[in-house]
Amino acid sequence: MSKVRESSIEMGKEEFRRVGYKLIDDISNFIESIDEKPVTTNETPGELQNKILGNAPLPEEGKSVSELFSSTTDLLFQHSLLNGHPKFLGYITSSAAPIGALADLLAASVNPNVGAQILSPIATEIEKQTIRWLSEFIGVSPVYGGLLVSGGNMANFTAFLAARTAKSPKAIKEDGIQNSPNRLTVYCSKTTHTWIEKAVISFGLGTKSIRWIPTDDFNKMDNKALESTIELDLKNHFIPIMVVGTAGDVSTGAVDDLIGISAICKKFDLWFHIDGAYGAPAAVIPKYKPLFEGIREADSIALDPHKWLYAPLEAGCTLIKNPQHLLDTYSSHPEYYNFDRSGKEKTQNFYEYGLQNSRGFRALKVWLSLQQVGRSGYEKLIGEDIELSEMLFELAKKHPELEAVSQSLSITTFRYNPGSTEYSGNLNMLNENLLNELQTGGQVFLSNAIVNDKYCLRACIVNFRTSQSDIEEIIELVVKLGRKISLRISQT
Ligand SMILES: *Cc1c(COP(=O)(O)O)cnc(C)c1O
């Protein structure tokens, strides 16, 4: 080796500029024309493997960066599902704020390790401020603390284990849960997202520990049933530890009666967790303040900046009313860490607040977009998403061949229903076929929900590119395809 090291992985300034500028040009064009592309291309895994020579061996020799980027940008632009397309309204995946792409580039370039303050001096402060701003955004007290994680599932897991530590019999950290076999119980409604199952499996409670509380006609947890289930469990010597309330359920956007749940948690001394992965940001809208009132009572809250704050994947967030619970759960001090400076000011090492050790700087994209748009800007964006969802519901209601089924926050469910004279077949089957063809057609992307036994098309608008004309066109597309399919079914 010569004194000056030749690293094949290093990029000189000129090369970085050349490839970087070209990449930025290509991305700008991609974003500008995203509405002209199909939402998805409907290629098979086999076809896609061929595009990258799926069976090719690991490259022995290197290639030029500019060559790699010119082929890779094309690969991604031409063969991806574009959730930034104005007619992508599937699941709960938002369009990504362009500022987030630039933020990720900057974050990766500096590459702070936000596991320890000493390794990420300014990045740690930025994450702390992001957490404070997110608390303010959803209207909870600034005493809440927490951290950013990869998404809603991780945000819920992080809170779940803190709840287990806080509310289980003493010394669960040392003894594990062997000393309370099949005894710890958790409560959530039937609409709760599937993370809860992964959580009880991962953290040793097992799926039988979940008490699935029934919901009312509006998909909200039945709080009377919640209370009586807890009472029965106590009588049978179970150990209830926590209740999960949902603020915006994934199927229909329902928000549980959070105040009511909080009162029940207080009565039985249980941890109150709110899964607001999707819905919590709607608390920024004054009209919805009463609906989210109880959020301030939560011991912990999960929310997802990569959903309704439009951050690019991945960004989730756990907020805890008393952040000491996170330290009690996750903090340890191995001898190979020298992270505690005995200065006057306390350092904050995020590795002590959650499951991750080395941590990327995902806070940056959230921090920057909160400043780019501001609270009032987000109020407008989120409010418009809700208005578009209401508009979709109204148009479906007015249309003689559509049936509007539910509307809450920015989720609308509806189905094609031509009426009994023209079509007497099974509406669930008809709508399932309709959804499948819509999803592969590339003009619009919706997902599905079963609401009161009806198979529905479901549109969730967390997309700052969707406009009124997109909504009108979606109605036309659904009706046109619905007619075609019902005709096809009735002829066979
Ligand atoms: C999306 C969602 C989750 C899961 O979040 P990910 O970011 O996909 O991990 C959990 N709960 C609710 C209510 C959600 O909307």
The ligand as an SDF file (V2000), in Angstrom:
LIG
                    3D

 15 15  0  0  0  0  0  0  0  0999 V2000
  -49.7200    1.3520    9.8480 C   0  0  0  0  0  0  0  0  0  0  0  0
  -50.1640    0.9770   11.1780 C   0  0  0  0  0  0  0  0  0  0  0  0
  -49.3870    0.1380   11.9820 C   0  0  0  0  0  0  0  0  0  0  0  0
  -48.0950   -0.4610   11.4850 C   0  0  0  0  0  0  0  0  0  0  0  0
  -47.1880    0.5560   11.1730 O   0  0  0  0  0  0  0  0  0  0  0  0
  -45.9220    0.2760   10.2220 P   0  0  0  0  0  0  0  0  0  0  0  0
  -45.3470    1.6260   10.0360 O   0  0  0  0  0  0  0  0  0  0  0  0
  -46.4770   -0.3270    8.9660 O   0  0  0  0  0  0  0  0  0  0  0  0
  -45.0270   -0.6580   10.9410 O   0  0  0  0  0  0  0  0  0  0  0  0
  -49.8450   -0.1370   13.2430 C   0  0  0  0  0  0  0  0  0  0  0  0
  -51.0020    0.3630   13.6990 N   0  0  0  0  0  0  0  0  0  0  0  0
  -51.7810    1.1880   12.9500 C   0  0  0  0  0  0  0  0  0  0  0  0
  -53.0510    1.7320   13.5170 C   0  0  0  0  0  0  0  0  0  0  0  0
  -51.3910    1.5210   11.6670 C   0  0  0  0  0  0  0  0  0  0  0  0
  -52.1430    2.3400   10.9300 O   0  0  0  0  0  0  0  0  0  0  0  0
  1  2  1  0
  2  3  1  0
  2 14  2  0
  3  4  1  0
  3 10  2  0
  4  5  1  0
  5  6  1  0
  6  7  2  0
  6  8  1  0
  6  9  1  0
 10 11  1  0
 11 12  2  0
 12 13  1  0
 12 14  1  0
 14 15  1  0
M  END
$$$$
